[in-house]
Amino acid sequence: MISMNKKKNERTQKKLGFQPISGLFDKFQLEDKGGYITQEFQDYGYRLAIALDDLTHVSLYMRLAKKEKRSLLEKALAFVIDSQARSKPKLFMWKLKQLKDQLGTIEE
């Protein structure tokens, strides 16, 4: 009698779609890339490095994302993406400096 009730309960749970909480996220696997990105600016800096194809200088882009205005970084990135430059990181840094200089003359 007990085994029939147990089978009936198992079928009922399967019909209703109930599952234990411990198995809720078993289907999802996160990819661990070995980094420790905990802040938003770190993520943005990492994305800049990927867009500029310059993963060797990720820390530079993270520092820029933390210190510089986001609008300047986005304008410089858009300029680089629209160009056909051989060296995207160099062009990015040049355009960022140019934008900062223009902003400095406007504010003065």
C-alpha positions in Angstrom: 0.0 0.0 0.0 2.8 2.4 0.9 4.6 1.8 -2.3 1.5 2.6 -4.4 1.0 5.9 -2.6 4.7 6.8 -3.1 4.4 6.1 -6.8 1.2 8.1 -7.0 2.9 11.0 -5.2 5.8 10.9 -7.6 3.5 11.0 -10.6 1.6 13.9 -9.1 4.7 15.9 -8.5 5.9 15.3 -12.1 2.5 16.4 -13.5 2.5 19.6 -11.5 6.1 20.3 -12.3 7.3 20.5 -8.8 11.0 20.0 -8.2 13.2 20.4 -5.2 14.8 23.8 -4.7 18.2 22.3 -4.6 17.8 21.1 -8.2 16.4 24.3 -9.6 19.6 25.7 -11.1 21.1 22.4 -12.2 20.4 23.1 -15.8 22.3 26.3 -15.8 26.1 26.3 -15.9 28.0 29.6 -15.5 31.3 30.0 -17.3 34.1 30.8 -14.9 36.8 32.8 -16.7 39.0 33.0 -13.7 38.5 36.7 -13.1 37.2 38.7 -10.2 34.9 41.4 -11.6 32.9 42.9 -8.8 32.3 46.4 -9.9 30.5 47.9 -12.9 33.5 49.9 -14.0 35.6 46.7 -14.1 33.0 45.1 -16.4 33.0 48.2 -18.7 36.8 48.2 -18.8 36.8 44.6 -19.7 34.3 45.2 -22.5 36.4 48.1 -23.8 39.4 45.8 -23.9 37.4 43.2 -25.9 36.1 45.8 -28.3 39.5 47.2 -28.9 41.0 43.7 -29.2 43.6 44.5 -26.5 43.2 42.0 -23.6 46.8 42.5 -22.5 45.9 45.9 -21.1 42.6 45.2 -19.4 43.7 46.9 -16.2 44.4 50.2 -18.2 40.8 50.2 -19.5 39.4 49.4 -16.1 41.3 52.4 -14.7 40.0 54.6 -17.5 36.5 53.3 -16.9 36.8 54.3 -13.2 38.5 57.7 -13.7 37.2 59.1 -17.0 33.7 60.3 -18.0 31.7 57.5 -19.6 30.6 59.8 -22.4 34.2 60.5 -23.5 35.0 56.8 -23.5 31.9 55.9 -25.5 32.7 58.7 -28.1 36.3 57.5 -28.5 35.1 53.9 -28.8 32.5 54.8 -31.4 35.2 56.7 -33.4 37.5 53.7 -33.3 34.8 51.2 -34.3 33.8 53.3 -37.3 37.4 53.6 -38.5 39.5 51.0 -40.3 42.5 51.5 -38.0 45.3 48.9 -37.8 46.0 49.8 -34.1 42.6 50.3 -32.4 44.1 50.8 -28.9 46.4 53.6 -30.1 43.6 55.4 -32.0 41.4 55.0 -29.0 43.9 56.7 -26.6 44.6 59.5 -29.2 40.9 60.2 -29.6 40.3 60.1 -25.9 43.1 62.6 -25.3 41.7 64.8 -28.1 38.2 64.7 -26.5 39.6 65.5 -23.1 41.5 68.5 -24.5 38.4 69.8 -26.2 36.4 69.4 -23.0 39.1 71.3 -21.1 39.0 74.2 -23.5 35.3 74.4 -23.3 35.2 74.4 -19.5 37.8 77.2 -19.3 
